[in-house]
Amino acid sequence: MLNIGDFEVHLINDVTTHVDGGGAFGLIPKKLWSRYFTPSDDNMIPMCQTCLYVRAHGKHILIDTGLGTRLEDKHRRMWNIQNEGGLLRGLGVLGVQPEQIDLVINTHLHSDHCGGNVRLAEDGKTLLPTFPNAEYVVQRREYEDAMHPNERTSATYILSNYASLVESGQMRLLDGDTELLEGITGIVTEGHTPAHMSITLESEGQSAIFLCDVSSYAVHFERLSWMTAYDVEPLKTLETKRRLQAWALEKNALLIFPHDTKRTAGYLRQHDNLSVFLEAIDEPFVGE
């Protein structure tokens, strides 16, 4: 467990997938990125799906919901999945039931971050909110983009993950940076998608940020020019990271990454030559 002032933060890995290194690192040559992750013979590297459970102000809060439990066999094969269903399993380890969750924050609506929003009823057809008593939130612009996917985004924007929640009024659409609870703020960090959010946590003079896909892996944050092939506005990702690097150094903020299987969290430090590096902390996933 991490403590940010009065806030309790638990990292839960919903599932471990294996993705092509070319997707995870885009234009960066394999000779460089393979220093950090050794690819398999078919160029695959591991990617966890980190969700945050936060206990703050007497509320139970989730940040992202992973891939969920509704994957078809073809998607399991596509994602090369291990340890499916880890979010609900991790909450169970913490003694938290889905009905207790008060707030679900979707950083964005790619399927690996919101697939656990809903579940199938016993009839195997009807969709139900996984967290029936929670308010769900996401940026309005993100929802609008997700409702009109194009040839590039149609594989990851899956309407069943979110459309019914908005239609029922259970998902609230945000317009820009929004304080969701005292000290918990969704800030627009454009680049990966135009309305992607990162989540800041600030309590008793301490700060943390769930960067999400601003930096899928820690090395993406250390190196401004490194980013995934999935970013729809890569030059904006670069400038967003530049701004967040300065903020992280000023605040001595704990940084939490969504997909890094080796360095899930840490603090940004500066060399004498002003280049930066991550001082990682050892923070295991709940139940692992």
FENSUL-V246385 format. One record per residue. N is the residue number from 1. RES is the residue in one letter. OMEGA is omega in whole degrees, -180 to 180 (* if undefined). NEAR is the number of other C-alpha atoms within 8 Angstrom. D_LAST is the distance of its C-alpha to the last C-alpha in whole Angstrom. Layout:
# FENSUL-V246385
n=N res=RES omega=OMEGA near=NEAR d_last=D_LAST
n=N res=RES omega=OMEGA near=NEAR d_last=D_LAST
This chain:
# FENSUL-V246385
n=1 res=M omega=175 near=7 d_last=12
n=2 res=L omega=175 near=7 d_last=15
n=3 res=N omega=173 near=8 d_last=19
n=4 res=I omega=-172 near=14 d_last=22
n=5 res=G omega=180 near=9 d_last=25
n=6 res=D omega=-175 near=8 d_last=24
n=7 res=F omega=170 near=11 d_last=22
n=8 res=E omega=-179 near=11 d_last=18
n=9 res=V omega=179 near=12 d_last=16
n=10 res=H omega=177 near=11 d_last=12
n=11 res=L omega=180 near=13 d_last=10
n=12 res=I omega=177 near=14 d_last=9
n=13 res=N omega=-179 near=14 d_last=9
n=14 res=D omega=-177 near=18 d_last=11
n=15 res=V omega=171 near=15 d_last=12
n=16 res=T omega=178 near=13 d_last=12
n=17 res=T omega=175 near=12 d_last=16
n=18 res=H omega=-174 near=11 d_last=18
n=19 res=V omega=178 near=12 d_last=21
n=20 res=D omega=-179 near=9 d_last=25
n=21 res=G omega=178 near=12 d_last=25
n=22 res=G omega=176 near=10 d_last=28
n=23 res=G omega=-177 near=10 d_last=27
n=24 res=A omega=-176 near=12 d_last=24
n=25 res=F omega=170 near=12 d_last=27
n=26 res=G omega=-174 near=12 d_last=30
n=27 res=L omega=-177 near=7 d_last=33
n=28 res=I omega=-179 near=8 d_last=31
n=29 res=P omega=179 near=6 d_last=32
n=30 res=K omega=-180 near=8 d_last=30
n=31 res=K omega=-180 near=6 d_last=31
n=32 res=L omega=-175 near=7 d_last=30
n=33 res=W omega=-179 near=10 d_last=26
n=34 res=S omega=172 near=9 d_last=25
n=35 res=R omega=-177 near=7 d_last=25
n=36 res=Y omega=180 near=5 d_last=22
n=37 res=F omega=179 near=7 d_last=21
n=38 res=T omega=-177 near=7 d_last=22
n=39 res=P omega=173 near=10 d_last=23
n=40 res=S omega=-179 near=7 d_last=23
n=41 res=D omega=178 near=5 d_last=27
n=42 res=D omega=171 near=5 d_last=27
n=43 res=N omega=-179 near=9 d_last=26
n=44 res=M omega=176 near=11 d_last=22
n=45 res=I omega=-177 near=12 d_last=20
n=46 res=P omega=178 near=9 d_last=16
n=47 res=M omega=176 near=11 d_last=15
n=48 res=C omega=180 near=13 d_last=12
n=49 res=Q omega=-173 near=15 d_last=14
n=50 res=T omega=171 near=13 d_last=13
n=51 res=C omega=179 near=15 d_last=14
n=52 res=L omega=167 near=11 d_last=15
n=53 res=Y omega=-176 near=13 d_last=15
n=54 res=V omega=174 near=12 d_last=18
n=55 res=R omega=-176 near=11 d_last=20
n=56 res=A omega=178 near=10 d_last=23
n=57 res=H omega=-179 near=5 d_last=27
n=58 res=G omega=-178 near=5 d_last=26
n=59 res=K omega=174 near=9 d_last=24
n=60 res=H omega=-172 near=12 d_last=21
n=61 res=I omega=173 near=13 d_last=21
n=62 res=L omega=172 near=13 d_last=19
n=63 res=I omega=-175 near=12 d_last=19
n=64 res=D omega=-174 near=13 d_last=19
n=65 res=T omega=174 near=16 d_last=18
n=66 res=G omega=-178 near=16 d_last=17
n=67 res=L omega=177 near=14 d_last=18
n=68 res=G omega=-172 near=17 d_last=18
n=69 res=T omega=-175 near=9 d_last=19
n=70 res=R omega=-175 near=7 d_last=23
n=71 res=L omega=172 near=8 d_last=22
n=72 res=E omega=-177 near=6 d_last=25
n=73 res=D omega=-179 near=6 d_last=25
n=74 res=K omega=178 near=6 d_last=27
n=75 res=H omega=175 near=8 d_last=24
n=76 res=R omega=179 near=10 d_last=21
n=77 res=R omega=-178 near=8 d_last=23
n=78 res=M omega=-178 near=6 d_last=24
n=79 res=W omega=-178 near=9 d_last=21
n=80 res=N omega=-165 near=9 d_last=19
n=81 res=I omega=168 near=11 d_last=16
n=82 res=Q omega=171 near=7 d_last=13
n=83 res=N omega=-180 near=8 d_last=11
n=84 res=E omega=175 near=10 d_last=13
n=85 res=G omega=-175 near=10 d_last=13
n=86 res=G omega=-178 near=11 d_last=10
n=87 res=L omega=-179 near=14 d_last=12
n=88 res=L omega=178 near=9 d_last=14
n=89 res=R omega=179 near=8 d_last=11
n=90 res=G omega=177 near=12 d_last=9
n=91 res=L omega=178 near=13 d_last=13
n=92 res=G omega=177 near=9 d_last=13
n=93 res=V omega=180 near=9 d_last=10
n=94 res=L omega=-179 near=7 d_last=12
n=95 res=G omega=-178 near=6 d_last=16
n=96 res=V omega=178 near=9 d_last=17
n=97 res=Q omega=179 near=8 d_last=19
n=98 res=P omega=-179 near=10 d_last=20
n=99 res=E omega=-178 near=8 d_last=24
n=100 res=Q omega=-177 near=10 d_last=23
n=101 res=I omega=-178 near=15 d_last=22
n=102 res=D omega=-173 near=10 d_last=25
n=103 res=L omega=174 near=12 d_last=25
n=104 res=V omega=179 near=13 d_last=23
n=105 res=I omega=172 near=11 d_last=24
n=106 res=N omega=178 near=13 d_last=24
n=107 res=T omega=173 near=14 d_last=24
n=108 res=H omega=-168 near=13 d_last=26
n=109 res=L omega=169 near=14 d_last=26
n=110 res=H omega=-168 near=9 d_last=25
n=111 res=S omega=180 near=12 d_last=23
n=112 res=D omega=178 near=11 d_last=20
n=113 res=H omega=-178 near=15 d_last=20
n=114 res=C omega=-178 near=17 d_last=22
n=115 res=G omega=178 near=14 d_last=22
n=116 res=G omega=178 near=13 d_last=20
n=117 res=N omega=-175 near=12 d_last=23
n=118 res=V omega=179 near=13 d_last=24
n=119 res=R omega=177 near=12 d_last=24
n=120 res=L omega=174 near=11 d_last=26
n=121 res=A omega=-177 near=9 d_last=28
n=122 res=E omega=179 near=6 d_last=29
n=123 res=D omega=178 near=6 d_last=32
n=124 res=G omega=-177 near=6 d_last=30
n=125 res=K omega=-174 near=7 d_last=32
n=126 res=T omega=178 near=8 d_last=32
n=127 res=L omega=177 near=8 d_last=30
n=128 res=L omega=174 near=9 d_last=28
n=129 res=P omega=179 near=9 d_last=26
n=130 res=T omega=-178 near=9 d_last=23
n=131 res=F omega=-165 near=11 d_last=23
n=132 res=P omega=-177 near=8 d_last=27
n=133 res=N omega=-176 near=8 d_last=28
n=134 res=A omega=163 near=12 d_last=26
n=135 res=E omega=175 near=10 d_last=28
n=136 res=Y omega=177 near=12 d_last=27
n=137 res=V omega=174 near=12 d_last=28
n=138 res=V omega=178 near=15 d_last=29
n=139 res=Q omega=-180 near=14 d_last=32
n=140 res=R omega=-179 near=9 d_last=35
n=141 res=R omega=178 near=9 d_last=36
n=142 res=E omega=179 near=14 d_last=32
n=143 res=Y omega=-180 near=11 d_last=33
n=144 res=E omega=177 near=8 d_last=37
n=145 res=D omega=-178 near=8 d_last=35
n=146 res=A omega=178 near=11 d_last=33
n=147 res=M omega=180 near=9 d_last=36
n=148 res=H omega=-178 near=6 d_last=38
n=149 res=P omega=177 near=10 d_last=36
n=150 res=N omega=-176 near=6 d_last=38
n=151 res=E omega=-179 near=5 d_last=37
n=152 res=R omega=-171 near=6 d_last=35
n=153 res=T omega=-173 near=8 d_last=32
n=154 res=S omega=-179 near=9 d_last=33
n=155 res=A omega=-176 near=6 d_last=30
n=156 res=T omega=174 near=8 d_last=28
n=157 res=Y omega=-176 near=12 d_last=30
n=158 res=I omega=-169 near=11 d_last=29
n=159 res=L omega=-177 near=8 d_last=31
n=160 res=S omega=-179 near=6 d_last=30
n=161 res=N omega=-172 near=13 d_last=27
n=162 res=Y omega=-172 near=13 d_last=29
n=163 res=A omega=-177 near=9 d_last=33
n=164 res=S omega=180 near=8 d_last=33
n=165 res=L omega=177 near=11 d_last=31
n=166 res=V omega=-180 near=10 d_last=34
n=167 res=E omega=-179 near=7 d_last=37
n=168 res=S omega=-178 near=7 d_last=36
n=169 res=G omega=-178 near=7 d_last=36
n=170 res=Q omega=177 near=10 d_last=32
n=171 res=M omega=179 near=12 d_last=31
n=172 res=R omega=180 near=10 d_last=33
n=173 res=L omega=-176 near=9 d_last=34
n=174 res=L omega=178 near=10 d_last=34
n=175 res=D omega=179 near=8 d_last=37
n=176 res=G omega=-178 near=7 d_last=36
n=177 res=D omega=-174 near=9 d_last=34
n=178 res=T omega=171 near=9 d_last=33
n=179 res=E omega=-174 near=9 d_last=32
n=180 res=L omega=169 near=7 d_last=30
n=181 res=L omega=-180 near=6 d_last=29
n=182 res=E omega=179 near=6 d_last=31
n=183 res=G omega=179 near=9 d_last=29
n=184 res=I omega=-171 near=11 d_last=27
n=185 res=T omega=171 near=13 d_last=28
n=186 res=G omega=180 near=13 d_last=28
n=187 res=I omega=179 near=11 d_last=30
n=188 res=V omega=180 near=10 d_last=31
n=189 res=T omega=-170 near=12 d_last=30
n=190 res=E omega=178 near=14 d_last=32
n=191 res=G omega=177 near=17 d_last=32
n=192 res=H omega=163 near=13 d_last=29
n=193 res=T omega=-178 near=11 d_last=31
n=194 res=P omega=-177 near=11 d_last=34
n=195 res=A omega=174 near=12 d_last=32
n=196 res=H omega=177 near=15 d_last=29
n=197 res=M omega=162 near=13 d_last=27
n=198 res=S omega=-174 near=14 d_last=25
n=199 res=I omega=177 near=12 d_last=24
n=200 res=T omega=178 near=13 d_last=25
n=201 res=L omega=-177 near=11 d_last=24
n=202 res=E omega=-178 near=12 d_last=27
n=203 res=S omega=176 near=11 d_last=27
n=204 res=E omega=176 near=7 d_last=29
n=205 res=G omega=178 near=6 d_last=30
n=206 res=Q omega=-176 near=10 d_last=26
n=207 res=S omega=173 near=13 d_last=25
n=208 res=A omega=176 near=12 d_last=22
n=209 res=I omega=169 near=12 d_last=22
n=210 res=F omega=-174 near=11 d_last=20
n=211 res=L omega=-172 near=12 d_last=22
n=212 res=C omega=-167 near=12 d_last=21
n=213 res=D omega=160 near=9 d_last=23
n=214 res=V omega=180 near=14 d_last=25
n=215 res=S omega=-177 near=13 d_last=23
n=216 res=S omega=176 near=14 d_last=21
n=217 res=Y omega=-179 near=11 d_last=20
n=218 res=A omega=-178 near=13 d_last=20
n=219 res=V omega=176 near=8 d_last=23
n=220 res=H omega=180 near=12 d_last=25
n=221 res=F omega=178 near=12 d_last=25
n=222 res=E omega=-174 near=10 d_last=27
n=223 res=R omega=-174 near=7 d_last=29
n=224 res=L omega=-174 near=10 d_last=31
n=225 res=S omega=-179 near=6 d_last=33
n=226 res=W omega=178 near=12 d_last=29
n=227 res=M omega=-177 near=14 d_last=28
n=228 res=T omega=173 near=10 d_last=27
n=229 res=A omega=-176 near=10 d_last=30
n=230 res=Y omega=-178 near=8 d_last=28
n=231 res=D omega=-177 near=11 d_last=30
n=232 res=V omega=178 near=8 d_last=33
n=233 res=E omega=-170 near=11 d_last=35
n=234 res=P omega=180 near=10 d_last=34
n=235 res=L omega=174 near=7 d_last=36
n=236 res=K omega=174 near=9 d_last=35
n=237 res=T omega=-179 near=15 d_last=32
n=238 res=L omega=-178 near=11 d_last=33
n=239 res=E omega=175 near=8 d_last=35
n=240 res=T omega=179 near=12 d_last=32
n=241 res=K omega=179 near=11 d_last=30
n=242 res=R omega=179 near=9 d_last=33
n=243 res=R omega=-177 near=8 d_last=33
n=244 res=L omega=174 near=8 d_last=30
n=245 res=Q omega=180 near=10 d_last=30
n=246 res=A omega=179 near=8 d_last=33
n=247 res=W omega=-178 near=9 d_last=31
n=248 res=A omega=179 near=13 d_last=28
n=249 res=L omega=-180 near=10 d_last=30
n=250 res=E omega=-176 near=7 d_last=32
n=251 res=K omega=-169 near=8 d_last=30
n=252 res=N omega=-172 near=9 d_last=27
n=253 res=A omega=171 near=14 d_last=25
n=254 res=L omega=-179 near=12 d_last=21
n=255 res=L omega=179 near=13 d_last=20
n=256 res=I omega=-174 near=12 d_last=17
n=257 res=F omega=-172 near=17 d_last=17
n=258 res=P omega=-169 near=16 d_last=16
n=259 res=H omega=-175 near=11 d_last=16
n=260 res=D omega=-179 near=12 d_last=15
n=261 res=T omega=-177 near=8 d_last=12
n=262 res=K omega=-178 near=4 d_last=13
n=263 res=R omega=-176 near=12 d_last=15
n=264 res=T omega=-176 near=15 d_last=13
n=265 res=A omega=178 near=13 d_last=16
n=266 res=G omega=-177 near=12 d_last=19
n=267 res=Y omega=178 near=13 d_last=22
n=268 res=L omega=178 near=16 d_last=25
n=269 res=R omega=-175 near=9 d_last=28
n=270 res=Q omega=173 near=9 d_last=31
n=271 res=H omega=178 near=8 d_last=33
n=272 res=D omega=180 near=5 d_last=37
n=273 res=N omega=176 near=5 d_last=38
n=274 res=L omega=172 near=6 d_last=36
n=275 res=S omega=-174 near=7 d_last=33
n=276 res=V omega=176 near=9 d_last=30
n=277 res=F omega=179 near=9 d_last=26
n=278 res=L omega=170 near=10 d_last=23
n=279 res=E omega=-172 near=8 d_last=22
n=280 res=A omega=172 near=9 d_last=18
n=281 res=I omega=180 near=9 d_last=16
n=282 res=D omega=-179 near=7 d_last=12
n=283 res=E omega=-177 near=9 d_last=10
n=284 res=P omega=173 near=6 d_last=7
n=285 res=F omega=177 near=9 d_last=5
n=286 res=V omega=176 near=11 d_last=6
n=287 res=G omega=-179 near=5 d_last=4
n=288 res=E omega=* near=4 d_last=0
